[in-house]
Amino acid sequence: MLNINDIMETISMISEENLDIRTITMGISLLDCADSDAKRSAEKVYDKITRLAGNLVKTGEDIEKQYGIPIINKRISVTPIALLAAAGGDPIIYAKALQKAADATGVNFIGGYSALVHKGFSAGDKALIQSIPEALSITENICSSVNIGSTKSGINMDAVKLMGEVVRETAEKTADRDCIGCAKLVVFCNAVEDNPFMAGAFHGIGEPDCVVHVGVSGPGVVQAALKKCPDGDLGALAEIIKRTAFKITRMGQLVGTEASKRLGVPFGIVDLSLAPTPAVGDSVAHILEEMGLETCGIHGTTAALALLNDAVKKGGVMASSSVGGLSGAFIPVTEDAGMINAARSGELLLEKLEAMTAVCSVGLDMIAIPGETPAEVISAIIADEAAIGMVNSKTTAVRVIPAIGKKAGEELNFGGLLGSGPIMNVHLNKSPKKFIDRAGRIPAPLQSLKN
Amino acid sequence: MKTVVSVIGKDSVGIIAKVSAVCAECNANIVDITQSVLQDMFVMVMLTEISSLNCSFAEFSDKMKNIDGGNALDIRVMHEDIFNSMHRI
């Protein structure tokens, strides 16, 4: 029998603590759309996406209504487009077809304008990567990602060098819109194939033809739960986080299985993530502060985040039949009210964020950097972050936004879930140019003798 | 199939009457009901059986939410599975 306290707890999580399902993401394989005529291929892409995802938004809204839980985004991830572009033709044709499909289905984003080049470029990869700045400037709802390294193959420094230039060019091409193109571009090391979260979602080649993934959220719920335990030790806090993560994930599992049933598509995974938004009471930084840090970014932040990230996974794993994606706490600076405050006050620096990425779920995320930052510095930031992922066998990513025409201390404002935030300092006096220009490959790390 | 109707808000005359009128109108059977007034806040949770609704779930839910013109009361209609999955293993 239902218990009234449980009912009230669920309702207050939703109404006061911003609990929501962050995204239902349908993964669609486009491998069967490849055609040596790129135009024909793009038509098939459009047809397949609109056929399979035509009901996605409506289904999401119906489930939202039935269970009374907000489902913020309905999205689509597709096979990395570089695999289709390998057959020839201008990749931009695909970007336009994807945008048309996004408009027709009404989804928030389509992710997968991507290339996987962790060991080297194959036909189509380079053309696609070079087309990213244009693709992101002429589309609204398309996300792009490039995997430039992995634990098993090392880091492709040719690609790292190229991506520094691509990120800069993307910012320049969208400079009139707060450089928003870069908010839709992620550079990965150890990218996962079943990630439902943007901007890094793509449908891996090991996935089924069509599948539904769910990404949960709920930093506010964790913070509210911790607030009730002001004096417990850290073991007690970990316990509370585990319990809360379990409940959040159960909600994701329920929505995922229901969406899968209604859409007639297999259920993929629940991504057990704490995904913040700029709204008050929906911040990962505030959880760390609730644990006892005066502000996020000071000494102790990495340890607190490690505890949080691990407890979220432990609690969530048992709640779902299948867990995957990026699973963990996200730390996107401009999308998190607490991070924005810490960065504004100067307590949260890029170096600390980099350390935090060694223990959180992804990487340097939504960080605005000065517009004068040269491509080789962006490449070096990517290389550092990829090295952390490669050596620690985890996913890391870089999503930085060079704020063209602006300096450190000024602000960028994207609006909506992408938020706003201050431009952070990077080292600009001394250059890593020679190191980046060497290019080549950083060999894969040893998997034993771990110290 | 059961659904939980929760009503939270400032107490006033006839809240339960209005909620149960919508149930009767839509052919939803009230299985259980619990209600209290904390200071002047009205809190009610009602469990209803909706297998033989004479309208769609969405219509039932909209009618419920609009019983006071959508003003003072926070009314939610949620399928019982969300509570079962969250609080039961």
Contacts between the chains, C-beta under 8 A, distances in Angstrom:
chain1	res1	chain2	res2	distance
A	2	B	4	6.9
A	2	B	47	6.7
A	2	B	80	6.5
A	2	B	83	5.4
A	2	B	84	7.4
A	3	B	87	7.1
A	4	B	34	5.7
A	4	B	45	5.6
A	6	B	83	5.8
A	6	B	86	7.3
A	6	B	87	4.2
A	7	B	4	6.0
A	7	B	6	6.6
A	7	B	45	5.5
A	7	B	83	5.7
A	8	B	6	7.9
A	8	B	43	7.8
A	8	B	45	7.6
A	9	B	87	7.7
A	10	B	78	7.9
A	10	B	82	6.6
A	10	B	83	5.7
A	10	B	86	5.7
A	10	B	87	7.6
A	11	B	6	5.7
A	11	B	8	7.6
A	11	B	76	6.3
A	11	B	78	8.0
A	15	B	74	6.8
A	62	B	58	7.4
A	65	B	57	7.2
A	65	B	58	5.4
A	65	B	61	6.0
A	66	B	57	6.0
A	66	B	78	7.9
A	66	B	79	5.0
A	67	B	78	5.7
A	67	B	79	5.2
A	67	B	81	7.2
A	67	B	82	4.5
A	68	B	76	5.0
A	68	B	77	6.5
A	68	B	78	3.5
A	68	B	79	7.7
A	68	B	82	6.9
A	69	B	78	7.7
A	69	B	82	6.5
A	247	B	86	4.9
A	247	B	87	7.3
A	250	B	85	4.7
A	250	B	86	5.0
A	251	B	82	6.7
A	251	B	85	6.9
A	251	B	86	5.9
A	253	B	85	6.9
A	254	B	81	6.1
A	254	B	82	6.3
A	254	B	85	4.4
A	254	B	86	8.0
